[in-house]
Amino acid sequence: MIKFEDATGDVIELFEKVKTNLFPELNDALFKLVWRNKKKGKKDGLVFAEVMSPGEFTRYLTSEEANEENGFDFIVIIDKLIYNNIDEEDKVRLLRHELRHCVYNPSKEDRKSQYGLRDHTVQDFYEDVAIEAQAGGDPQWKERILEIGLSLYEEQAEKKKAEKKLKKKQK
């Protein structure tokens, strides 16, 4: 199984909808969405998604696809297994969380300098909880997705182990 692949269809549509509705300052930013097909994280934690600001080499490699000399402004990597097994509201929460890390600074002169990232902080956690509380949502959404993800990856590992055992038995 290949570790990464281009994201397609519904995730791109939903991402664009979340970006347009909640982060209009990022509408001109160029985003590349990528699926991660393998688990990332430690035994008791997972990375559901992450956003990166590409370096010069990645910008060069993506310039043709982005139809922009400087390539993409951001690359968003999403765990495909987890994303495809959570409900629509959690998908929006996940994409919103990643977009909250993206910043636009119009006072900078060149495009590469105008877009950047905001780090994870304790304040970021409290802001996520506040956003959910204001919307009457679920401040525990990350914990729920973690449980879903851990369960999915445990099930996947057990299935691989059983397949391996069966192959060994057939020899």
MDAnalysis code that builds the backbone (N, CA, C; Angstrom):
import MDAnalysis as mda
import numpy as np

u = mda.Universe.empty(513, n_residues=171, atom_resindex=np.repeat(np.arange(171), 3), trajectory=True)
u.add_TopologyAttr("name", ["N", "CA", "C"] * 171)
u.add_TopologyAttr("resid", np.arange(1, 172))
u.add_TopologyAttr("resname", ["MET", "ILE", "LYS", "PHE", "GLU", "ASP", "ALA", "THR", "GLY", "ASP", "VAL", "ILE", "GLU", "LEU", "PHE", "GLU", "LYS", "VAL", "LYS", "THR", "ASN", "LEU", "PHE", "PRO", "GLU", "LEU", "ASN", "ASP", "ALA", "LEU", "PHE", "LYS", "LEU", "VAL", "TRP", "ARG", "ASN", "LYS", "LYS", "LYS", "GLY", "LYS", "LYS", "ASP", "GLY", "LEU", "VAL", "PHE", "ALA", "GLU", "VAL", "MET", "SER", "PRO", "GLY", "GLU", "PHE", "THR", "ARG", "TYR", "LEU", "THR", "SER", "GLU", "GLU", "ALA", "ASN", "GLU", "GLU", "ASN", "GLY", "PHE", "ASP", "PHE", "ILE", "VAL", "ILE", "ILE", "ASP", "LYS", "LEU", "ILE", "TYR", "ASN", "ASN", "ILE", "ASP", "GLU", "GLU", "ASP", "LYS", "VAL", "ARG", "LEU", "LEU", "ARG", "HIS", "GLU", "LEU", "ARG", "HIS", "CYS", "VAL", "TYR", "ASN", "PRO", "SER", "LYS", "GLU", "ASP", "ARG", "LYS", "SER", "GLN", "TYR", "GLY", "LEU", "ARG", "ASP", "HIS", "THR", "VAL", "GLN", "ASP", "PHE", "TYR", "GLU", "ASP", "VAL", "ALA", "ILE", "GLU", "ALA", "GLN", "ALA", "GLY", "GLY", "ASP", "PRO", "GLN", "TRP", "LYS", "GLU", "ARG", "ILE", "LEU", "GLU", "ILE", "GLY", "LEU", "SER", "LEU", "TYR", "GLU", "GLU", "GLN", "ALA", "GLU", "LYS", "LYS", "LYS", "ALA", "GLU", "LYS", "LYS", "LEU", "LYS", "LYS", "LYS", "GLN", "LYS"])
u.atoms.positions = np.array([
    [0.844, -1.184, 0.000],
    [0.000, 0.000, 0.000],
    [0.886, 1.243, 0.000],
    [0.564, 2.142, -0.889],
    [1.309, 3.395, -0.971],
    [0.892, 4.307, 0.197],
    [1.850, 5.009, 0.769],
    [1.580, 5.793, 1.979],
    [0.718, 7.028, 1.708],
    [0.881, 7.674, 0.551],
    [0.130, 8.893, 0.242],
    [-0.521, 8.785, -1.128],
    [-1.637, 9.486, -1.283],
    [-2.285, 9.606, -2.589],
    [-3.062, 10.922, -2.609],
    [-3.334, 11.403, -3.799],
    [-4.104, 12.636, -3.926],
    [-5.505, 12.435, -3.378],
    [-5.973, 13.377, -2.589],
    [-7.351, 13.351, -2.120],
    [-8.250, 13.724, -3.295],
    [-9.460, 13.223, -3.274],
    [-10.376, 13.450, -4.390],
    [-11.784, 13.764, -3.897],
    [-12.612, 14.147, -4.821],
    [-14.048, 14.249, -4.641],
    [-14.571, 14.977, -3.434],
    [-15.303, 14.222, -2.597],
    [-16.062, 14.840, -1.516],
    [-15.201, 15.576, -0.500],
    [-14.001, 15.084, -0.212],
    [-13.156, 15.781, 0.771],
    [-12.720, 17.145, 0.234],
    [-12.433, 17.220, -1.050],
    [-12.036, 18.505, -1.647],
    [-13.221, 19.465, -1.642],
    [-14.396, 18.964, -2.002],
    [-15.596, 19.802, -2.003],
    [-15.911, 20.329, -0.607],
    [-15.860, 19.455, 0.389],
    [-16.154, 19.875, 1.756],
    [-15.093, 20.847, 2.263],
    [-13.835, 20.583, 1.949],
    [-12.751, 21.484, 2.348],
    [-12.993, 22.880, 1.777],
    [-13.313, 22.955, 0.500],
    [-13.559, 24.254, -0.145],
    [-14.747, 24.964, 0.504],
    [-15.778, 24.212, 0.853],
    [-16.958, 24.791, 1.499],
    [-16.598, 25.368, 2.877],
    [-15.852, 24.598, 3.672],
    [-15.439, 25.062, 4.997],
    [-14.542, 26.291, 4.866],
    [-13.600, 26.224, 3.947],
    [-12.675, 27.359, 3.735],
    [-13.439, 28.607, 3.316],
    [-14.323, 28.485, 2.366],
    [-15.071, 29.631, 1.849],
    [-15.981, 30.234, 2.923],
    [-16.672, 29.378, 3.673],
    [-17.631, 29.865, 4.671],
    [-16.981, 30.413, 5.933],
    [-15.887, 29.797, 6.379],
    [-15.307, 30.163, 7.670],
    [-13.973, 30.908, 7.588],
    [-13.289, 30.786, 6.461],
    [-11.960, 31.384, 6.321],
    [-11.832, 32.108, 4.974],
    [-12.680, 33.092, 4.724],
    [-12.655, 33.763, 3.415],
    [-11.312, 34.418, 3.091],
    [-10.540, 34.753, 4.125],
    [-9.218, 35.356, 3.885],
    [-8.260, 34.375, 3.213],
    [-8.619, 33.089, 3.218],
    [-7.763, 32.068, 2.599],
    [-8.255, 31.633, 1.219],
    [-9.277, 32.306, 0.690],
    [-9.853, 31.875, -0.585],
    [-8.868, 31.904, -1.744],
    [-7.869, 32.775, -1.694],
    [-6.892, 32.831, -2.783],
    [-5.692, 31.911, -2.550],
    [-5.612, 31.324, -1.374],
    [-4.502, 30.405, -1.075],
    [-4.689, 29.105, -1.857],
    [-3.575, 28.522, -2.250],
    [-3.611, 27.264, -2.996],
    [-3.314, 26.105, -2.041],
    [-4.258, 25.178, -1.954],
    [-4.151, 24.023, -1.061],
    [-4.044, 22.740, -1.867],
    [-3.163, 21.886, -1.428],
    [-3.045, 20.526, -1.983],
    [-3.527, 19.591, -0.881],
    [-4.540, 18.776, -1.163],
    [-5.055, 17.822, -0.186],
    [-4.560, 16.429, -0.535],
    [-4.047, 15.745, 0.476],
    [-3.430, 14.438, 0.287],
    [-3.987, 13.469, 1.330],
    [-4.262, 12.241, 0.893],
    [-4.635, 11.181, 1.827],
    [-3.373, 10.540, 2.381],
    [-3.380, 10.241, 3.670],
    [-2.349, 9.381, 4.258],
    [-3.022, 8.028, 4.456],
    [-2.400, 6.983, 3.925],
    [-2.979, 5.640, 3.962],
    [-2.380, 4.751, 5.043],
    [-1.562, 5.310, 5.889],
    [-0.956, 4.537, 6.978],
    [-1.070, 5.326, 8.273],
    [-1.129, 4.597, 9.357],
    [-1.260, 5.188, 10.681],
    [-0.054, 6.077, 10.994],
    [-0.346, 7.231, 11.594],
    [0.720, 8.087, 12.099],
    [0.366, 8.430, 13.540],
    [1.292, 8.161, 14.422],
    [1.063, 8.461, 15.825],
    [1.587, 7.349, 16.703],
    [1.536, 7.603, 17.966],
    [1.992, 6.632, 18.950],
    [0.851, 5.692, 19.324],
    [1.146, 4.735, 20.185],
    [0.170, 3.714, 20.571],
    [-1.154, 4.312, 21.053],
    [-1.094, 5.356, 21.870],
    [-2.315, 5.918, 22.441],
    [-2.724, 7.250, 21.800],
    [-2.143, 7.582, 20.670],
    [-2.490, 8.826, 19.986],
    [-2.350, 8.679, 18.483],
    [-3.102, 9.465, 17.761],
    [-3.068, 9.424, 16.304],
    [-3.046, 10.847, 15.750],
    [-2.505, 10.983, 14.559],
    [-2.581, 12.244, 13.838],
    [-3.691, 12.075, 12.813],
    [-4.805, 12.795, 13.035],
    [-5.959, 12.694, 12.135],
    [-5.693, 13.433, 10.830],
    [-5.022, 14.573, 10.961],
    [-4.717, 15.422, 9.805],
    [-3.629, 16.401, 10.232],
    [-2.969, 16.966, 9.253],
    [-1.953, 17.975, 9.530],
    [-1.830, 18.888, 8.320],
    [-1.414, 20.112, 8.576],
    [-1.205, 21.060, 7.495],
    [0.254, 21.485, 7.526],
    [0.815, 21.620, 6.336],
    [2.225, 21.985, 6.206],
    [2.350, 23.184, 5.277],
    [3.378, 23.953, 5.518],
    [3.760, 25.012, 4.603],
    [4.927, 24.448, 3.791],
    [4.752, 24.273, 2.490],
    [5.800, 23.611, 1.706],
    [7.082, 24.427, 1.600],
    [8.194, 23.726, 1.586],
    [9.488, 24.361, 1.376],
    [9.713, 24.640, -0.101],
    [10.838, 25.226, -0.393],
    [11.155, 25.613, -1.775],
    [11.103, 24.441, -2.758],
    [11.668, 23.298, -2.359],
    [11.711, 22.155, -3.270],
    [10.306, 21.629, -3.552],
    [9.482, 21.511, -2.521],
    [8.108, 21.037, -2.710],
    [7.312, 22.036, -3.538],
    [7.549, 23.314, -3.310],
    [6.876, 24.333, -4.130],
    [7.250, 24.152, -5.603],
    [8.511, 23.904, -5.854],
    [8.973, 23.674, -7.229],
    [8.276, 22.453, -7.828],
    [8.248, 21.362, -7.067],
    [7.644, 20.125, -7.565],
    [6.150, 20.249, -7.825],
    [5.491, 21.162, -7.124],
    [4.039, 21.294, -7.274],
    [3.632, 22.480, -8.138],
    [4.585, 23.213, -8.658],
    [4.254, 24.439, -9.395],
    [3.392, 24.167, -10.625],
    [3.673, 23.104, -11.343],
    [2.888, 22.799, -12.537],
    [1.461, 22.412, -12.171],
    [1.317, 21.535, -11.185],
    [-0.015, 21.107, -10.758],
    [-0.825, 22.278, -10.201],
    [-0.174, 23.149, -9.452],
    [-0.859, 24.298, -8.858],
    [-1.126, 25.396, -9.889],
    [-0.480, 25.269, -11.046],
    [-0.576, 26.287, -12.081],
    [-0.146, 27.653, -11.531],
    [0.899, 27.593, -10.723],
    [1.435, 28.780, -10.043],
    [2.936, 28.581, -9.901],
    [3.701, 29.581, -10.250],
    [5.163, 29.492, -10.205],
    [5.687, 29.014, -8.852],
    [5.057, 29.437, -7.775],
    [5.521, 29.080, -6.436],
    [4.839, 27.846, -5.851],
    [4.074, 27.120, -6.648],
    [3.435, 25.903, -6.163],
    [2.330, 26.186, -5.158],
    [2.016, 25.180, -4.361],
    [0.947, 25.303, -3.379],
    [1.421, 26.090, -2.159],
    [0.475, 26.780, -1.537],
    [0.768, 27.536, -0.319],
    [0.701, 26.643, 0.917],
    [-0.166, 25.635, 0.864],
    [-0.340, 24.713, 1.979],
    [-0.579, 23.307, 1.458],
    [-0.119, 22.335, 2.217],
    [-0.418, 20.932, 1.934],
    [-1.119, 20.378, 3.168],
    [-2.310, 19.816, 2.954],
    [-3.095, 19.238, 4.040],
    [-3.098, 17.723, 3.853],
    [-2.628, 17.023, 4.870],
    [-2.557, 15.560, 4.827],
    [-3.606, 15.018, 5.789],
    [-4.483, 14.168, 5.282],
    [-5.623, 13.669, 6.051],
    [-5.566, 12.143, 6.108],
    [-5.753, 11.591, 7.297],
    [-5.801, 10.142, 7.461],
    [-7.073, 9.636, 6.778],
    [-6.897, 8.864, 5.718],
    [-8.024, 8.414, 4.897],
    [-8.945, 7.456, 5.645],
    [-8.382, 6.527, 6.392],
    [-9.190, 5.546, 7.114],
    [-10.084, 6.245, 8.136],
    [-9.509, 7.150, 8.895],
    [-10.292, 7.858, 9.905],
    [-11.346, 8.745, 9.241],
    [-10.934, 9.539, 8.266],
    [-11.862, 10.473, 7.611],
    [-13.069, 9.738, 7.034],
    [-12.825, 8.607, 6.412],
    [-13.917, 7.871, 5.771],
    [-14.815, 7.136, 6.764],
    [-14.490, 7.207, 8.045],
    [-15.286, 6.515, 9.052],
    [-15.836, 7.440, 10.132],
    [-15.829, 8.738, 9.873],
    [-16.440, 9.685, 10.807],
    [-17.601, 10.385, 10.101],
    [-18.507, 10.953, 10.896],
    [-19.680, 11.590, 10.293],
    [-19.323, 12.967, 9.720],
    [-20.268, 13.513, 9.002],
    [-20.067, 14.782, 8.293],
    [-19.677, 15.928, 9.234],
    [-20.317, 16.012, 10.392],
    [-20.002, 17.083, 11.338],
    [-18.558, 16.987, 11.824],
    [-18.080, 15.772, 12.077],
    [-16.693, 15.599, 12.513],
    [-15.720, 15.882, 11.376],
    [-16.112, 15.593, 10.158],
    [-15.269, 15.940, 9.008],
    [-15.093, 17.459, 8.936],
    [-16.188, 18.180, 9.129],
    [-16.125, 19.648, 9.119],
    [-15.230, 20.130, 10.258],
    [-15.393, 19.551, 11.440],
    [-14.569, 19.954, 12.592],
    [-13.085, 19.730, 12.308],
    [-12.780, 18.587, 11.739],
    [-11.392, 18.242, 11.438],
    [-10.794, 19.218, 10.423],
    [-11.519, 19.484, 9.353],
    [-11.025, 20.407, 8.325],
    [-10.926, 21.829, 8.871],
    [-11.916, 22.233, 9.661],
    [-11.885, 23.563, 10.290],
    [-10.658, 23.703, 11.182],
    [-10.383, 22.659, 11.956],
    [-9.222, 22.706, 12.851],
    [-7.933, 22.916, 12.057],
    [-7.764, 22.211, 10.971],
    [-6.544, 22.372, 10.169],
    [-6.491, 23.759, 9.532],
    [-7.610, 24.243, 9.050],
    [-7.629, 25.575, 8.444],
    [-7.324, 26.672, 9.465],
    [-7.631, 26.433, 10.721],
    [-7.340, 27.425, 11.759],
    [-5.832, 27.635, 11.932],
    [-5.031, 26.700, 11.461],
    [-3.574, 26.848, 11.549],
    [-3.008, 27.706, 10.424],
    [-3.808, 27.946, 9.397],
    [-3.347, 28.702, 8.228],
    [-3.604, 30.190, 8.439],
    [-2.591, 30.989, 8.182],
    [-2.732, 32.436, 8.356],
    [-2.373, 33.169, 7.068],
    [-3.022, 34.301, 6.915],
    [-2.785, 35.166, 5.764],
    [-2.344, 36.530, 6.272],
    [-1.231, 37.009, 5.733],
    [-0.707, 38.306, 6.129],
    [-0.581, 39.172, 4.869],
    [-1.614, 39.986, 4.586],
    [-1.608, 40.773, 3.347],
    [-0.542, 41.860, 3.302],
    [0.073, 42.181, 4.436],
    [1.093, 43.229, 4.436],
    [2.416, 42.756, 3.828],
    [2.574, 41.448, 3.697],
    [3.786, 40.915, 3.063],
    [3.694, 41.132, 1.560],
    [4.851, 41.327, 0.942],
    [4.850, 41.681, -0.478],
    [4.726, 40.495, -1.422],
    [5.404, 39.401, -1.148],
    [5.338, 38.290, -2.093],
    [4.434, 37.172, -1.563],
    [3.869, 36.454, -2.496],
    [2.889, 35.412, -2.184],
    [3.417, 34.399, -1.175],
    [4.656, 33.949, -1.341],
    [5.225, 32.940, -0.437],
    [5.255, 33.418, 1.005],
    [5.430, 34.715, 1.197],
    [5.502, 35.268, 2.553],
    [4.123, 35.593, 3.133],
    [3.131, 35.713, 2.274],
    [1.796, 36.090, 2.747],
    [1.098, 34.975, 3.524],
    [1.443, 33.742, 3.237],
    [0.773, 32.605, 3.877],
    [1.732, 31.891, 4.814],
    [1.232, 31.555, 5.976],
    [2.057, 30.864, 6.958],
    [1.201, 30.007, 7.874],
    [1.857, 29.445, 8.894],
    [1.184, 28.539, 9.819],
    [1.233, 29.062, 11.245],
    [0.200, 28.763, 11.960],
    [0.116, 29.031, 13.394],
    [0.312, 27.688, 14.092],
    [1.214, 27.643, 15.065],
    [1.513, 26.400, 15.778],
    [0.373, 25.964, 16.683],
    [0.404, 24.673, 17.046],
    [-0.500, 24.170, 18.072],
    [-0.095, 24.777, 19.412],
    [-1.075, 25.240, 20.145],
    [-0.815, 25.788, 21.473],
    [-1.934, 25.338, 22.406],
    [-1.740, 25.540, 23.675],
    [-2.804, 25.264, 24.636],
    [-3.997, 26.171, 24.329],
    [-3.715, 27.412, 23.957],
    [-4.787, 28.345, 23.610],
    [-5.620, 27.811, 22.444],
    [-4.968, 27.170, 21.490],
    [-5.648, 26.574, 20.345],
    [-6.680, 25.551, 20.812],
    [-6.305, 24.738, 21.786],
    [-7.221, 23.741, 22.340],
    [-8.450, 24.424, 22.934],
    [-8.234, 25.469, 23.737],
    [-9.347, 26.179, 24.364],
    [-10.232, 26.867, 23.330],
    [-9.625, 27.371, 22.265],
    [-10.411, 28.005, 21.202],
    [-11.292, 26.990, 20.504],
    [-10.776, 25.795, 20.243],
    [-11.594, 24.729, 19.642],
    [-12.791, 24.394, 20.525],
    [-12.560, 24.274, 21.823],
    [-13.638, 23.972, 22.767],
    [-14.665, 25.108, 22.758],
    [-14.198, 26.352, 22.742],
    [-15.100, 27.509, 22.735],
    [-15.936, 27.559, 21.460],
    [-15.324, 27.264, 20.329],
    [-16.051, 27.244, 19.052],
    [-17.185, 26.231, 19.117],
    [-16.882, 25.057, 19.623],
    [-17.909, 24.017, 19.736],
    [-19.007, 24.425, 20.719],
    [-18.630, 25.020, 21.843],
    [-19.611, 25.432, 22.848],
    [-20.550, 26.497, 22.288],
    [-19.994, 27.457, 21.533],
    [-20.814, 28.523, 20.936],
    [-21.806, 27.960, 19.935],
    [-21.390, 26.947, 19.200],
    [-22.242, 26.377, 18.158],
    [-23.166, 25.298, 18.708],
    [-23.096, 25.064, 20.020],
    [-23.904, 23.986, 20.601],
    [-23.419, 22.626, 20.137],
    [-22.143, 22.551, 19.801],
    [-21.554, 21.326, 19.260],
    [-20.977, 20.420, 20.328],
    [-19.935, 19.730, 19.958],
    [-19.339, 18.721, 20.821],
    [-17.885, 19.057, 21.116],
    [-17.587, 19.580, 22.305],
    [-16.205, 19.913, 22.634],
    [-15.305, 18.680, 22.774],
    [-15.889, 17.507, 22.820],
    [-15.125, 16.261, 22.966],
    [-14.892, 15.564, 21.623],
    [-15.080, 16.270, 20.523],
    [-14.995, 15.631, 19.212],
    [-13.646, 14.971, 18.950],
    [-12.562, 15.575, 19.398],
    [-11.234, 14.996, 19.149],
    [-11.076, 13.656, 19.861],
    [-11.568, 13.587, 21.087],
    [-11.475, 12.330, 21.843],
    [-12.286, 11.229, 21.166],
    [-13.473, 11.606, 20.654],
    [-14.314, 10.623, 19.970],
    [-13.628, 10.101, 18.697],
    [-13.057, 11.026, 17.926],
    [-12.363, 10.609, 16.699],
    [-11.152, 9.743, 17.045],
    [-10.466, 10.081, 18.126],
    [-9.329, 9.263, 18.555],
    [-9.779, 7.840, 18.842],
    [-10.868, 7.680, 19.569],
    [-11.376, 6.339, 19.880],
    [-11.751, 5.581, 18.610],
    [-12.392, 6.269, 17.683],
    [-12.754, 5.649, 16.401],
    [-11.489, 5.217, 15.673],
    [-10.520, 6.118, 15.588],
    [-9.273, 5.820, 14.881],
    [-8.502, 4.671, 15.497],
    [-8.357, 4.693, 16.814],
    [-7.641, 3.605, 17.494],
    [-8.331, 2.268, 17.248],
    [-9.646, 2.271, 17.298],
    [-10.417, 1.050, 17.055],
    [-10.217, 0.552, 15.616],
    [-10.265, 1.471, 14.663],
    [-10.087, 1.094, 13.250],
    [-8.700, 0.506, 13.002],
    [-7.681, 1.148, 13.559],
    [-6.324, 0.654, 13.339],
    [-6.063, -0.656, 14.081],
    [-6.698, -0.842, 15.225],
    [-6.566, -2.106, 15.944],
    [-7.225, -3.227, 15.137],
    [-8.395, -2.943, 14.600],
    [-9.107, -3.907, 13.757],
    [-8.274, -4.250, 12.520],
    [-7.665, -3.245, 11.915],
    [-6.826, -3.454, 10.732],
    [-5.614, -4.328, 11.075],
    [-4.993, -4.081, 12.216],
    [-3.824, -4.856, 12.648],
    [-4.222, -6.315, 12.920],
    [-5.370, -6.515, 13.544],
    [-5.839, -7.880, 13.820],
    [-6.132, -8.629, 12.529],
    [-6.707, -7.933, 11.564],
    [-7.012, -8.543, 10.268],
    [-5.724, -8.965, 9.553],
    [-4.716, -8.096, 9.575],
    [-3.428, -8.422, 8.949],
    [-2.778, -9.620, 9.638],
    [-2.873, -9.630, 10.955],
    [-2.295, -10.728, 11.737],
    [-2.984, -12.044, 11.392],
    [-4.302, -12.032, 11.265],
    [-5.063, -13.236, 10.914],
    [-4.725, -13.704, 9.504],
    [-4.574, -12.754, 8.572],
    [-4.210, -13.107, 7.195],
    [-2.826, -13.743, 7.150],
    [-1.916, -13.189, 7.907],
    [-0.552, -13.720, 7.990],
    [-0.567, -15.145, 8.547],
    [-1.334, -15.341, 9.581],
    [-1.454, -16.653, 10.224],
    [-2.042, -17.673, 9.260],
    [-3.051, -17.256, 8.483],
    [-3.692, -18.137, 7.516],
    [-2.712, -18.514, 6.412],
    [-1.946, -17.552, 5.921],
    [-0.953, -17.839, 4.881],
    [0.096, -18.826, 5.373],
    [0.523, -18.629, 6.598],
    [1.520, -19.493, 7.211],
    [0.975, -20.922, 7.351],
    [-0.285, -21.021, 7.715],
    [-0.951, -22.314, 7.912],
    [-1.117, -23.039, 6.570],
    [-1.338, -22.300, 5.490],
    [-1.541, -22.879, 4.167],
    [-0.250, -23.421, 3.555],
    [0.886, -23.002, 4.073],
    [2.171, -23.464, 3.525],
    [2.500, -24.821, 3.927],
])
